[in-house]
Amino acid sequence: MSLIVALSCVLAALSASGYALASSRASVATTPRLSDWPEFGLNPQRTDATDETTGITAANVGHLHLRTVALPGTVDSSAIYVHQASVGGARHNVAIVTTEYGITLAIDADSGRILWRFVPPGIAAWRGSAQITTASPIVDASHTYVYAASPNGLVHKLSLAGGREQAGWPARITPAPHTEKLTASLNIAGDDLLATTGGYYGDAPPYVGHIVAVSLASGRIEHVFNTLCANRARIINPATCSASDSAILSRAGPVVEPGAKRVLIATGNAPYNGTTDFGDSVIELTLPDLKLRQVYTPTDQARLNTGDLDLGSGSPALLPGNLVWIAGKDGLQRVLKLAALDGYPPGSRPRTGGQLQTLSTPGGQQVFTTPAVWRRLLFVADGGGTSAYRVSGHGLHPLWQNSTPGSSPIVAGGLLYVYNPSGGAITAYQPTSGHAITTLAAASGHWNSPIVVDGHLIEPTGDANDHLLTGSLVIYSTR
């Protein structure tokens, strides 16, 4: 018998005996490493989850090296990350953040050194005021440009190599930056940047939540959908609309469906009439033209509107089985059918209701977070707890729950990470059991959420509503 044949027989016997022949080892060896985190939620679908390895494991997550970077403001959002980016003529592992007053910084994640900073012209007019942004930046697929928001209603296109504004930019997405806030994170679909508007703390009118498609190349406004006065397909002065509010305020903002042919957004308090006004609704639009396709609106929309119970404070999430999740300030989670958000095919007369399932939020509290969707599991956090659910059939089935508050959770490298903004700590969990592996110290915060990539756990801290001119970025690393 040849050596090869003999080895084959031994391997077959081991496999038949249930030893699985080191298949898990082979799986680990072939699993790609996550080297980039280019946008809020990791991808255009905002899943906040990946099976790729990160260099951080259950064995070493409790032994990471801490570095705290001082910032010129508060990053009330999440960082993005590019592996071995060319910056200033050298290669760096770069974390990029935008402060509440629109200062965008590129930071060497290995040393904590600030490599460049972009300060929006005219910042003195709003620095220290309530005019802020909480939008996370985004890097393009070529890792050449960074797109970032500033509180004066502009979106900037910056070179990753040095932070310089590009020709034809910035793009103005609102004429009323004192009342229309760039709240939600930026996204990209095809050749367009997707940006949205909301309102400021206190809901001071007038503002109209709208989504804008901006040409990545030229900075030209391509398409607009207004969630109030929707018959006007252009950027409007909100004072000229008969209705106000309908903020697009969720952390995820526009959620691009696979294939980049459609996008979901959710709105907050405002009137609803099913034709021109879509307060407290989940809205599906076609891409790239931003045409209305279908809408979900709760039957008690009028109560949500009068009670300041924004449906759209939470982010729409795409679930397995062609389902959609949404939760808001009324403490309820709703599961919808993507093919018929209100229970009827797209193109039908809009109706209220139609959800497949309704259940309480983890702590029974308001939701301002984006969930993580990993395989067939959903992870949700609010101000009163964190929960895991299994997606099966037409709904969610509770898997585990605890009373630890959280911002937007993420799953990376086989671990679940949740930042507790009130307690000021990041907990790493075993996703399927909810077993807490370790808790890492961090300052308190607000809407900030972590990313875990390339051997780094990166967490901004602080609350933009404090209007501070200083802040910090926590970086835990394996090296």
PADREN-233791 format. One record per residue (C-alpha): residue number from 1; x, y negated, z negated; residue in three letters. Coordinates in Angstrom, 2 decimals. Layout:
REM PADREN-233791
 num      c1      c2      c3 residuo
 NUM       X       Y       Z     Ala
...
***
This chain:
REM PADREN-233791
 num      c1      c2      c3 residuo
   1    0.00    0.00    0.00     Met
   2    1.41   -3.43    0.94     Ser
   3    1.92   -6.09   -1.71     Leu
   4   -0.71   -8.31   -0.11     Ile
   5   -3.30   -5.53   -0.09     Val
   6   -2.45   -4.63   -3.70     Ala
   7   -2.86   -8.24   -4.83     Leu
   8   -6.16   -8.47   -2.98     Ser
   9   -7.44   -5.41   -4.82     Cys
  10   -6.38   -6.82   -8.19     Val
  11   -8.03  -10.16   -7.47     Leu
  12  -11.22   -8.48   -6.33     Ala
  13  -11.30   -6.37   -9.49     Ala
  14  -10.82   -9.44  -11.69     Leu
  15  -13.58  -11.24   -9.89     Ser
  16  -15.93   -8.26  -10.18     Ala
  17  -15.17   -8.09  -13.91     Ser
  18  -16.45  -11.65  -14.36     Gly
  19  -13.13  -13.45  -14.70     Tyr
  20  -14.03  -15.84  -11.82     Ala
  21  -10.39  -15.84  -10.75     Leu
  22   -9.45  -19.27  -11.99     Ala
  23  -12.12  -20.87   -9.84     Ser
  24  -12.48  -23.66  -12.37     Ser
  25   -8.74  -24.28  -12.11     Arg
  26   -9.00  -24.44   -8.34     Ala
  27  -11.97  -26.78   -8.66     Ser
  28  -10.02  -29.12  -10.92     Val
  29   -7.06  -29.01   -8.56     Ala
  30   -9.17  -29.97   -5.56     Thr
  31  -11.40  -32.56   -7.23     Thr
  32  -10.38  -35.97   -5.88     Pro
  33   -9.23  -38.69   -8.24     Arg
  34  -11.29  -41.84   -8.52     Leu
  35   -8.90  -44.61   -7.54     Ser
  36  -11.27  -47.55   -6.85     Asp
  37  -14.37  -49.07   -8.42     Trp
  38  -15.33  -51.65   -5.77     Pro
  39  -18.65  -52.96   -7.11     Glu
  40  -21.12  -52.92   -9.95     Phe
  41  -22.51  -49.40  -10.23     Gly
  42  -19.59  -47.95   -8.21     Leu
  43  -21.56  -47.68   -4.95     Asn
  44  -24.35  -49.48   -3.03     Pro
  45  -26.92  -47.12   -4.62     Gln
  46  -25.71  -48.24   -8.08     Arg
  47  -25.56  -44.68   -9.43     Thr
  48  -22.91  -45.61  -12.02     Asp
  49  -21.70  -42.02  -11.79     Ala
  50  -19.08  -39.86  -10.10     Thr
  51  -17.70  -36.32  -10.29     Asp
  52  -14.21  -37.50   -9.34     Glu
  53  -11.50  -37.30  -11.98     Thr
  54  -10.33  -40.50  -13.64     Thr
  55   -7.21  -39.45  -15.52     Gly
  56   -9.22  -39.84  -18.76     Ile
  57  -10.54  -36.63  -20.27     Thr
  58  -12.13  -35.36  -23.45     Ala
  59   -8.64  -34.39  -24.59     Ala
  60   -7.03  -37.82  -24.20     Asn
  61   -9.88  -40.34  -24.44     Val
  62   -9.23  -40.78  -28.16     Gly
  63   -5.53  -41.49  -27.59     His
  64   -5.58  -44.28  -25.01     Leu
  65   -3.37  -47.35  -25.18     His
  66   -5.23  -50.62  -25.84     Leu
  67   -4.46  -53.91  -24.11     Arg
  68   -6.57  -57.05  -24.59     Thr
  69   -6.38  -59.77  -21.95     Val
  70   -7.32  -63.37  -22.82     Ala
  71   -9.62  -64.93  -20.23     Leu
  72  -10.68  -68.53  -19.47     Pro
  73  -14.34  -67.76  -20.12     Gly
  74  -16.81  -64.94  -20.72     Thr
  75  -17.28  -62.10  -18.23     Val
  76  -20.91  -61.17  -18.93     Asp
  77  -20.97  -58.48  -16.24     Ser
  78  -18.61  -55.69  -15.24     Ser
  79  -15.17  -55.59  -13.69     Ala
  80  -14.28  -54.07  -10.33     Ile
  81  -11.00  -52.31   -9.55     Tyr
  82   -8.70  -51.66   -6.58     Val
  83   -5.83  -49.17   -6.70     His
  84   -2.47  -50.34   -5.37     Gln
  85   -3.81  -53.50   -3.79     Ala
  86   -1.41  -55.82   -2.00     Ser
  87   -1.34  -58.99   -4.08     Val
  88    1.36  -61.63   -3.77     Gly
  89    3.49  -59.38   -1.57     Gly
  90    3.58  -56.46   -4.04     Ala
  91    1.39  -53.49   -4.96     Arg
  92   -0.72  -53.71   -8.10     His
  93   -3.59  -51.81   -9.72     Asn
  94   -6.00  -54.72   -9.92     Val
  95   -9.06  -55.44  -12.05     Ala
  96  -11.18  -58.33  -10.79     Ile
  97  -13.72  -60.27  -12.88     Val
  98  -15.81  -63.43  -12.65     Thr
  99  -16.45  -65.60  -15.72     Thr
 100  -19.77  -67.25  -16.53     Glu
 101  -18.57  -70.52  -14.95     Tyr
 102  -17.42  -68.88  -11.73     Gly
 103  -13.69  -68.46  -12.30     Ile
 104  -12.64  -65.25  -10.53     Thr
 105   -9.45  -63.56  -11.69     Leu
 106   -7.28  -60.72  -10.40     Ala
 107   -5.54  -58.94  -13.29     Ile
 108   -2.80  -56.31  -13.19     Asp
 109   -4.51  -53.49  -15.09     Ala
 110   -1.18  -51.93  -16.09     Asp
 111    0.37  -55.05  -17.63     Ser
 112   -2.59  -57.34  -18.29     Gly
 113   -0.94  -60.13  -16.30     Arg
 114   -3.23  -62.49  -14.39     Ile
 115   -2.09  -62.34  -10.77     Leu
 116   -4.30  -65.10   -9.40     Trp
 117   -7.32  -67.15  -10.34     Arg
 118   -9.90  -68.88   -8.19     Phe
 119  -11.52  -71.93   -9.75     Val
 120  -14.61  -73.13   -7.85     Pro
 121  -14.34  -76.77   -6.79     Pro
 122  -16.44  -79.08   -8.96     Gly
 123  -16.41  -76.78  -11.99     Ile
 124  -16.15  -79.76  -14.34     Ala
 125  -19.79  -80.56  -13.56     Ala
 126  -21.08  -77.35  -15.18     Trp
 127  -18.25  -76.00  -17.34     Arg
 128  -19.52  -75.61  -20.91     Gly
 129  -23.16  -76.07  -19.89     Ser
 130  -26.06  -73.61  -19.63     Ala
 131  -25.50  -73.40  -15.85     Gln
 132  -23.81  -69.99  -15.56     Ile
 133  -23.57  -66.81  -13.49     Thr
 134  -23.59  -63.18  -14.63     Thr
 135  -23.01  -61.63  -11.19     Ala
 136  -20.30  -59.00  -10.81     Ser
 137  -18.03  -59.52   -7.78     Pro
 138  -17.55  -56.99   -4.98     Ile
 139  -14.63  -56.01   -2.74     Val
 140  -15.11  -55.09    0.91     Asp
 141  -14.42  -51.62    2.32     Ala
 142  -11.03  -52.65    3.71     Ser
 143   -9.92  -54.00    0.32     His
 144   -9.04  -57.28    2.01     Thr
 145  -11.66  -59.65    0.58     Tyr
 146  -13.44  -60.26   -2.71     Val
 147  -16.90  -61.82   -2.74     Tyr
 148  -17.82  -63.69   -5.92     Ala
 149  -20.54  -66.04   -7.16     Ala
 150  -20.32  -69.43   -8.85     Ser
 151  -23.04  -71.26  -10.84     Pro
 152  -23.43  -74.01   -8.23     Asn
 153  -25.42  -71.66   -5.98     Gly
 154  -22.49  -70.55   -3.83     Leu
 155  -20.97  -67.21   -2.91     Val
 156  -17.26  -67.22   -2.08     His
 157  -15.10  -65.02    0.14     Lys
 158  -11.61  -64.76   -1.36     Leu
 159   -8.52  -62.98   -0.10     Ser
 160   -7.60  -60.11   -2.39     Leu
 161   -3.96  -60.88   -1.67     Ala
 162   -4.04  -64.33   -3.23     Gly
 163   -7.54  -65.52   -4.10     Gly
 164   -7.82  -68.10   -1.31     Arg
 165  -11.24  -69.11    0.04     Glu
 166  -11.73  -68.02    3.64     Gln
 167  -12.78  -70.19    6.58     Ala
 168  -16.55  -70.57    7.00     Gly
 169  -17.17  -70.00    3.30     Trp
 170  -18.61  -70.49    0.71     Pro
 171  -22.22  -69.63    1.56     Ala
 172  -25.00  -71.50   -0.21     Arg
 173  -27.86  -69.21   -1.24     Ile
 174  -29.92  -71.73   -3.22     Thr
 175  -30.46  -75.49   -2.94     Pro
 176  -31.46  -75.63   -6.63     Ala
 177  -28.58  -74.18   -8.70     Pro
 178  -29.76  -75.95  -11.85     His
 179  -32.91  -73.81  -11.94     Thr
 180  -32.03  -70.84   -9.70     Glu
 181  -29.34  -68.68  -11.26     Lys
 182  -27.05  -66.17   -9.55     Leu
 183  -27.83  -63.48  -12.11     Thr
 184  -27.56  -60.06  -10.49     Ala
 185  -24.49  -58.37   -9.05     Ser
 186  -23.54  -58.66   -5.38     Leu
 187  -23.93  -55.76   -2.96     Asn
 188  -22.98  -54.95    0.64     Ile
 189  -25.09  -53.24    3.32     Ala
 190  -23.57  -52.81    6.77     Gly
 191  -22.17  -56.14    7.95     Asp
 192  -23.99  -58.21    5.34     Asp
 193  -23.45  -59.32    1.79     Leu
 194  -26.62  -59.11   -0.31     Leu
 195  -27.09  -61.78   -2.99     Ala
 196  -30.10  -62.62   -5.13     Thr
 197  -31.40  -65.37   -7.41     Thr
 198  -33.16  -65.46  -10.74     Gly
 199  -33.83  -68.08  -13.41     Gly
 200  -31.99  -69.31  -16.48     Tyr
 201  -32.60  -68.40  -20.10     Tyr
 202  -35.92  -69.94  -21.09     Gly
 203  -37.47  -69.54  -17.61     Asp
 204  -37.37  -73.26  -16.79     Ala
 205  -39.13  -73.80  -13.43     Pro
 206  -39.01  -74.21  -10.54     Pro
 207  -37.26  -71.15   -9.16     Tyr
 208  -38.09  -68.41   -6.69     Val
 209  -36.39  -65.03   -6.81     Gly
 210  -35.08  -64.32   -3.35     His
 211  -32.64  -62.01   -1.62     Ile
 212  -30.28  -63.28    1.04     Val
 213  -28.28  -61.35    3.66     Ala
 214  -25.07  -63.20    4.48     Val
 215  -22.74  -62.23    7.32     Ser
 216  -19.55  -60.83    5.80     Leu
 217  -17.53  -62.21    8.67     Ala
 218  -18.89  -65.72    9.13     Ser
 219  -20.72  -66.63    5.92     Gly
 220  -23.84  -67.41    7.93     Arg
 221  -27.24  -66.77    6.34     Ile
 222  -28.78  -63.98    8.42     Glu
 223  -32.04  -63.12    6.66     His
 224  -34.04  -64.16    3.58     Val
 225  -36.95  -62.66    1.65     Phe
 226  -38.71  -64.82   -0.95     Asn
 227  -40.64  -62.86   -3.58     Thr
 228  -42.93  -65.90   -3.93     Leu
 229  -44.08  -67.76   -0.81     Cys
 230  -43.00  -64.60    1.02     Ala
 231  -44.47  -65.94    4.25     Asn
 232  -41.49  -68.32    4.44     Arg
 233  -38.51  -66.29    5.66     Ala
 234  -35.82  -68.81    4.85     Arg
 235  -34.11  -70.33    1.83     Ile
 236  -36.58  -72.81    0.41     Ile
 237  -36.54  -75.57   -2.15     Asn
 238  -38.39  -73.82   -5.00     Pro
 239  -40.26  -77.03   -5.80     Ala
 240  -42.07  -76.69   -2.46     Thr
 241  -43.55  -73.27   -3.35     Cys
 242  -46.94  -73.18   -5.06     Ser
 243  -45.70  -70.52   -7.49     Ala
 244  -42.56  -70.22   -9.64     Ser
 245  -40.33  -67.59  -11.25     Asp
 246  -40.28  -63.93  -10.05     Ser
 247  -36.60  -63.66  -10.97     Ala
 248  -34.40  -60.93   -9.54     Ile
 249  -32.52  -60.58  -12.80     Leu
 250  -31.50  -56.94  -13.19     Ser
 251  -27.84  -56.07  -13.50     Arg
 252  -27.87  -54.01  -10.29     Ala
 253  -29.73  -56.57   -8.20     Gly
 254  -30.25  -55.11   -4.70     Pro
 255  -30.14  -51.30   -4.66     Val
 256  -29.25  -50.06   -1.17     Val
 257  -30.77  -46.73   -0.20     Glu
 258  -28.55  -44.08    1.46     Pro
 259  -28.08  -44.89    5.14     Gly
 260  -28.30  -48.64    4.45     Ala
 261  -31.65  -49.00    6.25     Lys
 262  -33.64  -50.09    3.18     Arg
 263  -33.10  -51.89   -0.09     Val
 264  -34.96  -52.04   -3.41     Leu
 265  -35.30  -55.08   -5.65     Ile
 266  -37.37  -55.71   -8.78     Ala
 267  -38.90  -58.97   -9.99     Thr
 268  -39.85  -60.59  -13.26     Gly
 269  -42.74  -62.73  -14.44     Asn
 270  -44.73  -64.59  -11.78     Ala
 271  -48.07  -64.47  -10.00     Pro
 272  -48.98  -61.48   -7.84     Tyr
 273  -51.44  -61.39   -4.95     Asn
 274  -50.08  -58.58   -2.77     Gly
 275  -49.50  -60.84    0.22     Thr
 276  -47.21  -63.77   -0.55     Thr
 277  -46.52  -63.49   -4.28     Asp
 278  -44.90  -60.42   -5.87     Phe
 279  -44.21  -61.04   -9.53     Gly
 280  -43.44  -58.02  -11.75     Asp
 281  -42.98  -55.66   -8.81     Ser
 282  -40.58  -53.16   -7.26     Val
 283  -40.17  -54.16   -3.62     Ile
 284  -38.74  -52.13   -0.75     Glu
 285  -37.39  -54.11    2.21     Leu
 286  -35.95  -53.00    5.53     Thr
 287  -32.32  -53.70    6.41     Leu
 288  -30.81  -55.74    7.84     Pro
 289  -33.88  -57.94    8.49     Asp
 290  -35.31  -57.95    4.93     Leu
 291  -38.87  -57.24    6.04     Lys
 292  -41.42  -56.08    3.46     Leu
 293  -42.10  -52.33    3.67     Arg
 294  -43.89  -51.42    0.43     Gln
 295  -44.45  -52.59   -3.14     Val
 296  -45.15  -51.12   -6.57     Tyr
 297  -46.90  -53.35   -9.12     Thr
 298  -48.28  -52.16  -12.49     Pro
 299  -52.04  -52.40  -13.00     Thr
 300  -51.41  -54.63  -16.03     Asp
 301  -49.26  -57.09  -14.07     Gln
 302  -51.24  -60.07  -15.35     Ala
 303  -50.49  -59.01  -18.95     Arg
 304  -46.80  -58.61  -18.15     Leu
 305  -46.75  -62.05  -16.57     Asn
 306  -48.47  -63.88  -19.42     Thr
 307  -46.51  -61.97  -22.08     Gly
 308  -43.04  -62.57  -20.59     Asp
 309  -42.62  -58.82  -20.16     Leu
 310  -40.62  -58.80  -16.93     Asp
 311  -40.86  -55.49  -15.10     Leu
 312  -37.62  -56.41  -13.31     Gly
 313  -35.42  -56.91  -16.36     Ser
 314  -34.27  -53.35  -15.72     Gly
 315  -32.80  -52.16  -12.44     Ser
 316  -34.50  -49.83   -9.96     Pro
 317  -32.68  -46.49   -9.81     Ala
 318  -32.80  -43.86   -7.08     Leu
 319  -33.40  -40.39   -8.54     Leu
 320  -33.07  -36.89   -7.05     Pro
 321  -36.23  -35.67   -5.35     Gly
 322  -36.85  -39.03   -3.63     Asn
 323  -38.00  -40.67   -6.84     Leu
 324  -37.47  -44.20   -8.18     Val
 325  -37.07  -45.22  -11.83     Trp
 326  -37.87  -48.64  -13.25     Ile
 327  -38.11  -49.95  -16.81     Ala
 328  -38.61  -53.47  -18.10     Gly
 329  -39.33  -55.59  -21.13     Lys
 330  -42.56  -53.79  -22.04     Asp
 331  -40.64  -50.80  -23.40     Gly
 332  -41.88  -48.40  -20.74     Leu
 333  -40.10  -46.30  -18.15     Gln
 334  -41.94  -45.57  -14.92     Arg
 335  -41.20  -42.95  -12.26     Val
 336  -42.34  -43.72   -8.72     Leu
 337  -42.38  -41.83   -5.45     Lys
 338  -39.94  -43.45   -3.02     Leu
 339  -42.02  -42.53    0.03     Ala
 340  -45.12  -44.17   -1.49     Ala
 341  -44.27  -46.57   -4.31     Leu
 342  -47.89  -47.36   -5.08     Asp
 343  -49.16  -43.91   -4.17     Gly
 344  -50.02  -44.83   -0.60     Tyr
 345  -47.90  -44.72    2.59     Pro
 346  -45.93  -47.85    3.55     Pro
 347  -48.04  -50.16    5.68     Gly
 348  -51.17  -49.58    3.61     Ser
 349  -52.88  -52.47    1.88     Arg
 350  -50.88  -53.16   -1.32     Pro
 351  -52.50  -51.80   -4.47     Arg
 352  -51.47  -51.92   -8.10     Thr
 353  -50.53  -48.77  -10.01     Gly
 354  -49.53  -45.45   -8.50     Gly
 355  -46.67  -44.38  -10.78     Gln
 356  -46.09  -40.65  -11.25     Leu
 357  -45.00  -40.85  -14.90     Gln
 358  -44.81  -43.33  -17.76     Thr
 359  -42.83  -42.82  -20.95     Leu
 360  -41.27  -44.91  -23.69     Ser
 361  -37.76  -46.37  -23.42     Thr
 362  -35.02  -44.79  -25.60     Pro
 363  -35.46  -47.13  -28.54     Gly
 364  -38.90  -48.40  -27.55     Gly
 365  -37.24  -51.70  -26.74     Gln
 366  -36.80  -54.02  -23.78     Gln
 367  -34.51  -52.78  -21.02     Val
 368  -31.92  -55.08  -19.44     Phe
 369  -29.65  -52.31  -18.20     Thr
 370  -28.97  -50.15  -15.18     Thr
 371  -29.12  -46.39  -15.82     Pro
 372  -26.55  -43.84  -14.68     Ala
 373  -27.73  -41.10  -12.31     Val
 374  -25.48  -38.04  -12.37     Trp
 375  -26.45  -34.84  -10.58     Arg
 376  -30.00  -34.23  -11.84     Arg
 377  -29.54  -36.19  -15.05     Leu
 378  -30.52  -39.77  -15.92     Leu
 379  -28.90  -41.75  -18.73     Phe
 380  -30.70  -44.80  -20.08     Val
 381  -29.72  -47.24  -22.84     Ala
 382  -31.54  -50.14  -24.49     Asp
 383  -31.18  -52.17  -27.68     Gly
 384  -32.42  -49.30  -29.82     Gly
 385  -30.88  -46.15  -28.41     Gly
 386  -29.43  -44.03  -25.64     Thr
 387  -31.25  -41.13  -23.96     Ser
 388  -30.58  -38.45  -21.38     Ala
 389  -33.24  -36.92  -19.16     Tyr
 390  -33.35  -34.09  -16.69     Arg
 391  -35.02  -34.96  -13.39     Val
 392  -37.34  -32.13  -12.41     Ser
 393  -40.50  -31.98  -10.35     Gly
 394  -42.06  -35.42  -10.32     His
 395  -40.69  -36.75  -13.57     Gly
 396  -38.23  -36.93  -16.43     Leu
 397  -37.79  -34.36  -19.19     His
 398  -35.96  -35.49  -22.36     Pro
 399  -32.60  -33.82  -22.91     Leu
 400  -31.20  -35.70  -25.90     Trp
 401  -31.51  -39.05  -27.64     Gln
 402  -29.71  -41.11  -30.29     Asn
 403  -30.18  -44.48  -31.96     Ser
 404  -26.99  -46.11  -30.65     Thr
 405  -27.76  -49.19  -28.50     Pro
 406  -26.05  -49.61  -25.17     Gly
 407  -25.55  -51.68  -22.06     Ser
 408  -25.47  -49.98  -18.64     Ser
 409  -24.01  -46.44  -19.09     Pro
 410  -21.59  -44.78  -16.68     Ile
 411  -20.52  -41.19  -16.02     Val
 412  -16.97  -40.66  -14.79     Ala
 413  -14.54  -37.78  -14.99     Gly
 414  -17.08  -35.58  -16.78     Gly
 415  -17.71  -38.03  -19.62     Leu
 416  -20.55  -40.44  -20.39     Leu
 417  -19.48  -43.91  -21.58     Tyr
 418  -21.81  -46.35  -23.32     Val
 419  -20.82  -49.80  -24.60     Tyr
 420  -22.71  -51.00  -27.67     Asn
 421  -22.79  -54.79  -27.24     Pro
 422  -24.17  -55.45  -30.71     Ser
 423  -21.81  -53.06  -32.49     Gly
 424  -18.84  -53.88  -30.32     Gly
 425  -17.67  -50.36  -29.45     Ala
 426  -17.50  -47.91  -26.53     Ile
 427  -18.56  -44.33  -27.18     Thr
 428  -17.55  -41.42  -24.95     Ala
 429  -20.06  -38.57  -24.94     Tyr
 430  -20.33  -35.08  -23.55     Gln
 431  -23.09  -35.84  -21.04     Pro
 432  -25.29  -32.75  -21.30     Thr
 433  -25.28  -32.45  -25.09     Ser
 434  -24.90  -36.05  -26.23     Gly
 435  -22.03  -35.02  -28.50     His
 436  -19.93  -38.09  -29.30     Ala
 437  -16.27  -37.36  -28.54     Ile
 438  -14.75  -40.64  -29.67     Thr
 439  -15.55  -44.31  -30.20     Thr
 440  -13.20  -47.04  -29.00     Leu
 441  -13.10  -50.48  -30.57     Ala
 442  -14.19  -53.56  -28.61     Ala
 443  -15.62  -56.98  -29.42     Ala
 444  -19.36  -57.55  -29.21     Ser
 445  -21.05  -58.59  -26.00     Gly
 446  -24.28  -58.90  -24.03     His
 447  -24.85  -57.48  -20.52     Trp
 448  -21.21  -56.40  -20.05     Asn
 449  -20.61  -52.77  -19.10     Ser
 450  -17.52  -50.58  -18.66     Pro
 451  -15.81  -49.03  -15.67     Ile
 452  -13.53  -45.97  -15.91     Val
 453  -11.14  -45.44  -13.03     Val
 454   -7.54  -44.52  -12.24     Asp
 455   -6.50  -43.92  -15.86     Gly
 456   -8.15  -47.11  -17.16     His
 457  -11.29  -47.92  -19.16     Leu
 458  -12.06  -51.61  -18.60     Ile
 459  -14.66  -53.49  -20.65     Glu
 460  -15.40  -57.24  -20.65     Pro
 461  -16.81  -58.63  -23.91     Thr
 462  -18.71  -61.71  -25.09     Gly
 463  -22.06  -63.34  -24.37     Asp
 464  -22.34  -65.90  -21.55     Ala
 465  -25.18  -67.61  -23.41     Asn
 466  -22.64  -68.76  -26.00     Asp
 467  -21.12  -70.97  -23.24     His
 468  -17.56  -70.39  -24.43     Leu
 469  -14.51  -71.36  -22.39     Leu
 470  -12.52  -68.37  -23.60     Thr
 471  -13.13  -64.64  -23.56     Gly
 472  -11.44  -61.26  -23.42     Ser
 473  -11.09  -58.15  -21.32     Leu
 474  -10.40  -54.85  -23.07     Val
 475   -8.30  -52.32  -21.14     Ile
 476   -7.74  -48.81  -22.50     Tyr
 477   -5.19  -46.85  -20.45     Ser
 478   -3.51  -43.49  -20.34     Thr
 479   -0.13  -45.16  -19.82     Arg
***
